[in-house]
Each structure stands twice: as structure tokens, then as C-alpha cells.
Amino acid sequence: MKKRFVLWSLLGFGIYALLLGLYLFQWSEFGVPEAYKGTAADPETFMTPRELELTEEYSRYRYFLSFLGQPLEWLLYLGIMLMGASVVFKRFSEGVSRFSAIQIPIYVLLLSTISWFIMFPLDYIKRKLSLHYGISTQSFSSWMRDEIISFWIGFAIMALLITVLYKLMKWSQKRWWLYAWLLMIPFFVFMMYLQPVVIDPLYNDFTTLQDKQLEDKILTLADQADIPADRVYEVNMSEKTNSMNAYVNGIGSNLRIVLWDTTLNRLQEDEVLFIMAHEIGHYVMNHLYWNLIGAIVAAFFGLLFAYYLMNFAVSKCGRKWNFHKVSDIAGLPVLFLILSLLSFAASPIELAVSRQAEKAADEYAIQMTQDKEAAVGSFQELTVNGLSEVNPPALVKYLRYGHPTMMERIYMLEQYDHKKK
């Protein structure tokens, strides 16, 4: 059984990788449709031939590696169950302590560690690709530091959630999913409040914006939108990347307006103001809170489906995989597999909603700034700087893009005056 799983996994994953490579490197045409030729959305109008070549190369490789990760994660969880590793983890954790409040975190630590080591090569290749094409500037030691921080933060959160979840499973076999969902609501809100002031500073240094004149202009835009902010934060990202970004996140007193220093260094002031107007648009249209509501709704259906699918898994595979009830921690990889599959199935809908929100924020920003040249220029610079493909293949767009394509965004901005008339 184990040898068969390994052979079929290698064969299936190899065929998948081959078909994916053919789709991205042979069957998909990059570039823009004829109707967009010569417009501001046509990369040939603002990129050099070398930049166009690098963008296409980098995009194909980046998409290829991105699509490899998901099935690899599914095979990992299946392999842990079929190879009996989950039972070994369970027995080890039980041997360390008699208390489930300690056993479960130990099990989660073992599962997280083996998962991290198996996924590490793919993450490392992604880093090397980013370095090769000049997107990343981060040293290996700095990258590993971020990886380790992410690992321990992820473990701490997961250990807490899984411990509570399995306590609920033992307490109520039929309603555990509902009680878990009710507890997830304050947890989501708490994490949204905590993220800007506790978690984000673990990775980067945040300071108040050095350019006070620009800060005053940004705060003026924020005041027009009734954003309760009295400062703008600058984060030193140039030590890690050449990419650009800006965002507004957090809730209540922890709300923060943040600019990467790469954005400040590479964009003109009017372009920075357009980017910030876009982020302010998200706040004005309550996208932060709609994201929270979306996460809560997704958690409800995800846990509900997981309840039925876990019961099905126990009845069909429990004896074979040595977990005999839903509340058996040895079945955790099955739960992770189910949740990952459900998340993948829901991602096209989630991404479509996100693209609509981003489009609305673009429209808000251009209406707020009334500066079409700065708007178009900012997105063109983002495209060049990040070697971003303006018109990715359809599969990439619908399964990976939470924003409209750069072609769609730039063309909409270029046509703004026409639409207004």
C-alpha cells in the first residue's frame, strides 16, 4: 500500500507538473489583445524589450511554482496518514504527557515541523527565482529569520486553535463545528486588531513617515474619508525586496496607514497619493469589514462541510488509517486535507469578489485624486518594478489573482475621462 502510494503520487504529480508546464510555457500566449495595442495598458509602450522578456520568463516560472504547492500539500497530508506517521506523532505526544492540553500542541509541533521541512525546498526555489530576477534583495539569514518567525507564530496559533477544537469534538460530537465557529468570530476580530501592532513589527521596522509634507497630504486624504489616523507609517522593505506596496489595516485604535519605503523611493508624490487613495477607498467602502464578514461566513460553511466529511472519512478510512473517531488527534491531517480542498474549491469565488473590491477601490482613487496621469504612471511603474505580467493566462487569473489584471486596471484608468463624459 505504501509503495503503491509513493509510485502513484510520483506518477500523478509528474503528469500534473508536465501538463502545467505545457500550459504555461507552450499553450499560453502572453501579451495583450489587439484592442489594447498602443494603449497605456500595452507593456510595449512603457517597458524595454529586455524588461518584456524578463517579465514573461519570470511570470511563467513564478506561476509554475505557485501551482505546484497546492497538490504537494495534499499529497503531504495523505502521505502522513498512509505511512502511519500520524499515529507515531500521537503515540509520541502521549508518551511525553498524560494531559491532552500538552499532547495536542506536541502533536501539532511534530506535524508542523515535518510539513515545513517537506515544503521548504519549494519555498527556497521560489526565493532563488525572486533573487535571480531582482525582485527580492533579502539575504538568506534574513529570509530564514522570517521563515522561523512565521513557523513559530503559525504553530502557536494553530496549537491553540486545534487544542480548543478537539476539546469541543470530545465535548459535543454533533455540534462541535458550530461551537468552534462561534469561537472563531471573536478570534478573527482579535487577530485583525492585533496584526498591525504585534505581528507585523516582528518582521519589519515601522517608523513614522519621514517626509512630513507627504504625510500631511496623505492625512488630508484620510481626513476626507473620515479615517481616524493621525500618522502614516513607513516600513523598511528595501532590505528585502524591490517590490512596492501600501496598505491600510487594523481596526479601532490599532488602524494603521502604511507605506513601504520602496514605494516612496520609486514613485512620484502624486503617484504615491493615488496609491494611498486606493487604499483609503478600501476603508471607505468597508472592505476591511467585508473581508472579516467573508472570513466568518467561509468559516461557517468550511466547518459545517468538514463535520460531514470527517464523519465520512472515519467510516470509510478510519480503521485503515488508525483513527477511529473524529476527536482522535491522529486524524488531524485528514481534517487539514479537507479544509485545504474546501479552501481551494472556494478560492475562485473569493478571488472574484476580491477583484471587484479592488476595481471599486481603483475607481474611488481616480475620482478622489482626478489625476489620470499619476494613476496610470503608478501602475505602469508597479508593473515594471515587479516584472508583473499585465495579461496572465486565464487559469492563473481565476485561481491566483485577487486583483484585476494590470491591463484591465491601466486601461480603465486611461479611459476615465471618456467614461466621465
N, C-alpha and C positions, 0 to 999 in steps of 0.2 A: 504493500500500500504506500509506504513512504517513498520507495524508489519510483513507483509509478507517478506519484505526485510531483517529485522532482523532475522527472522526464517530461511529463505533460506541461508543467509550469515553464520549463526552459523552452519547449517547443512552442507553446502558446504565446509566451512573452516575445520570443524571437519573431514569430509571424506578425504579431501586433506591431513590433518595432519596425519590421520591414515595410508593412503597409503604411505605417505612419510616415516613415522616411520617404516612401514613394509619393505619398500625398503632398508632403511639404516641399520636397526637393525636385519632383518631376511633374506632378499633376497640377500643382497650384501656380498660377501666374501672379506675380507681384506687379505693382504699378497701379495706375488709375485708369478708369474707363475713359473712352474717347470724349465723353461730355465734359470731363473735368480737365482735359488737357489745356495747358496755358493759363489756368486759373491759379489763384493763390494757394489752392489745395494740391496743385501738381508739384511734387518734390523737385522736379527738374527746374522749376523756376526759382528755387531758393537753396538747393543743395548742389554741391560739386559732383562730377561723375564718380570720384573716389568715395565720397560720402554715400552716394546712392548704392554703390557696390557693397560697401561695408554694412549699410543698413539691411540690405537684402540677406547677406550672409549671416549677420548676427541674429536677425529675426528668425530665419529658418532654424538655426541651431537652438536658439532660446525656446522656440515653440516646441521643438522636438523633445528637449529635456523636460520641459514643463509637462508634456503629455505622458511621459514615461513614469512620472512619480505616482500617479493615482493607482494604476493597476499593480505597481510594485508594492504599494501599501496593502492592497487587498491580498496579494499573494503572501505577504508577510504574516498577516493575521491568520490566514488559512494554514500556513506552514507551522506556526506556533502551536496551533491546535492539533494538526495531523501528526507532527513529530513528537507530541507529548510534552513539549516544553512548558506548556501552561500548567500541567499537573506538577511538574518539577518545581516551578515557581511557587505553587500553592503549598506544596509539602515543605519547601524550604522556609517560607514565611511562617508556617505553623510550628516549625521546629525552633524558630527564633523566639516566638512569644505565644502565650496562650490567649492573648487578648486580640479580638478581631480589629479593634481600633488601631493596633500596631501591625497586625498581619496584613491588612489590606494595603496600607501605604508601602510596606516592604514589597508586596506583590507588584504594585504599580511601579515601584522603582525598578524592579527587575525587568518588567515588560517595557518600560520606557527606555531603559539602557540598551537592551537588545535591539529595539526598534531604531534608536538613534544610531547605533553602530552600523546597522544594515543600510539605513538611508544616507549615512554620511558620505559615501563615495559619490552619489548623485549630487548632493549639495556641494561637495568640493569641486566637481566638474563644472557646475553652474558658476561657482566663484571664479574658477580659472577662465572660463569663457568671458565673463564680465571683465576680468582684468585684461585679457587679451585684446578686447575691443575698446578698452579705455573708458568703460563705464564705471567700474569700481577702481578705487585708489587705495583700498584698505589693505593693510599688512596682514599677514597670516596670523600673527599673535593677536591683533585687534579683532580679527574675524572670529578666531577661536574663543576669545573672551565673550563676544556677543553670543556665540553658539552655546557656551556654557551657562551664561545668564539665562538665555531662553530655555535651556533644558531644565534648570532648577526652578524657574518661575512656572513653567509648564507642569513640572512634577508636583510642586506644592499645590497648585490649583486643582490638578487632576486628582491627587491623593485625597484632598478634602471632598471634592465632588463625588468620587467613587465610593469613599467610605460612607458618606451620607446616603448615597443611592442604594448601596447594598444593605444598609440598615433598614431602609424603607422597604426593600424587597422582602426581607425576613419578617418585617412587621405587618405588611399587608401585601399578600400575593396578587391581589386583583386591582388594587388602587395605587400601587407604588408609583406608577408613571404619572398619575395625577398629582400626588403629593410632591413628587420631585419637580414637576412643572411649576407648582405654586411656589416652591422654594427658589426656583430659578429666576423668578421675576425680580425679587429684591437683590439677588446676586448680580443680575445684569446691570441694574441701576447702580449698584455699589461699584462694580468694575468700571462703568462709564465715568463715575465720579473720581475713581482712584487713578485711572490710567494716566492723565496728564501730569500729575504731581508726584506719583510714587513709582510707577513702572517706567515711563518714558525716560526720566532722568537717569535710570540705571544704565542706559545705553549711550546717552549723549549729554553734553553740557549745554544747558539752556541759560541764556543771558538776555537782558532787555536789549531791544534793538538799539544799535549804536548810532544809527542815522536818525536823529531826533526829528528832523524836518519830515522825513518819510513816515516816521511813527505818528506824527501829528496828523498827516494826511490819511493814513490808514485808520486811525482812531476816529477821524471825522466821518469816514465812510461807515465805520462801525456804529457811530452815534446815530447816523441817519437811519440805520437799520435796527436801532434800539438794542444793540448788543452790549451787555453790561461788562465792558472791558476798559481798563484804564492803562494798559500797557500792551506792547507787542513783543513777543519773544523771538529771539534769533538762536538757532541751533547750529553748532559747528559740524556740518556734514561733509565739508570739503576734504576732511581727513579720510573719509570712507568712500565717497562717490563723487562723480561728476554730474549725476542726475540732479534735477531740480524739483522742489516741492514746496507747498504751503498748505496749511490746513487750520481749521477751527474745530476744536474738540473739547470734550468735557461738558459738564453741566453745573449749574449753580455757581457757587463761588470759585469753583475749580475750572471754569471755562477759560480756554487759552487760545489766542491768535498766534500762530507760529509760522515763521519763515525760515527755510533753510538758507544758510549763507551762500550756497551755490546759486540760488535763485537771485539773491541780491547782487552777486558778482557778475552774473551773465545777462541779466535783463535790465532794460532802461527803467527809469522810475515809473513812467506811465504804463509800462508793461507789467511791472510789479503790482501797481494799483488795480489793473484789470484782473490779474490772478487773485488778488485779495478780494475783489468784488465778487468773483466767482465763489470763493469760499464763504463769504458773507451771505451770498444767495442761498447756500445750503442751510444756513442758520435761519434766515428769514422765512424760508419755506418749510421750516421744521423738519428737514431731512434727518437731522440727528435723532430726533424723537421718533420719526417714522422708521428709521433703522432699528431703533430699540423695540418698537412695536412689532416690526417684521421678525426680529430675532425671537421675541416671545411667542408669536404665532407659529414660527417654524419649530420652536422647541416643543410646543404642544403636540403638533402632528408628528414630529420626529419621535417623541417619547411614546405616543399612542401606537404608532406603527411598530416601534421597537418592542413594545409589550407583546403584541401578537406574534411578531416574527421570532422573538426569543422563545416564546412558548412552543412555536413550531419547530425551532431548532433543537430544543430539548427533546421533544418527542421523536424527531427523526434522526438526530445525530448525537444525542446526549450520551447514550451508552457507548457508542463508538469512540467519542472524544473524551469520555470520562468526566462529564459534568452532568449531574442528574436532576438539577433543578435550576431555575432562573437565578436564585440567590447564591448559587455556587460561584465563588470568585474565579474558579478555573474557566468559566465561560466568558470572562471579560473580553478576550479577543474577538469572540463572536459578536458581542454587543458593539464593539468598536467597528467591526466589519459592517454590521447592519447600519449603523449610524453614518459611516462613510459612504456606503452605497446610496442611502437616502439623501445625503447631502449632495452627492453627485447628480442624482436624479432631479433634485430641486434647483440645481445651480442655473440652468438656462432661464428659469422664471426669475430667480433672484437677480441675475445679471441684466435681464431685460428691464426690470424695474429700476435698477441702478443706472442704466444708460439713460432712461427717461429723466431721472433726477439730475444727472449731470448735464443733460441737454437743457433742462429748465434753469439750472444754475448759470450756464453759458448765456442764455437769453437774458437772465436777470442782470448779469455783469455788463453786457453790452448796452443794455438800457440804462444802467446806472452810470456808466462812465462816458457813453456816447463817443467812444474813441475806437473806431474800427481799425485803424492802422496799428494801434498798440495791441489790440486784441489778436489780430492776425499775426503780428510780429511775435507775440509771446508764444503762440502755439507753434509757429514755424521754428523758433529757437528751441522750444522743448523737443520738437521732432529731431532736429539736427543734433542736439546735445545728447539725447538718449538713444540715438540711432533707432528711432521708432518707425515701424512700417506704417504708412498712412492708410493703407487699404489691405488689411490682413485677409487671409483666406477665410471663407465663411465659417468653417468648423472652429477656427481659432476665435473668431469674433463672438460666436454664440456660446462657446464653452469657456472662454477666458476673459473676455473684455467686459469690465464694469463701466467703461466709458464709451461714448460713441467713438468711431474711428477718427483719427486726426483729419482725414479727408472730409468727413461729414462735418466736423466741428469748424474747420477753417472755412469751408465753403459756405456754411450757414452765416458765419461772421462777415465774410466778404459780401454776401448778398443782403446784409442787414438793411442798408439804406433803401434798397429796392423794395424789400418787404414792408418797410415803414411807409413808403409812399403808397 
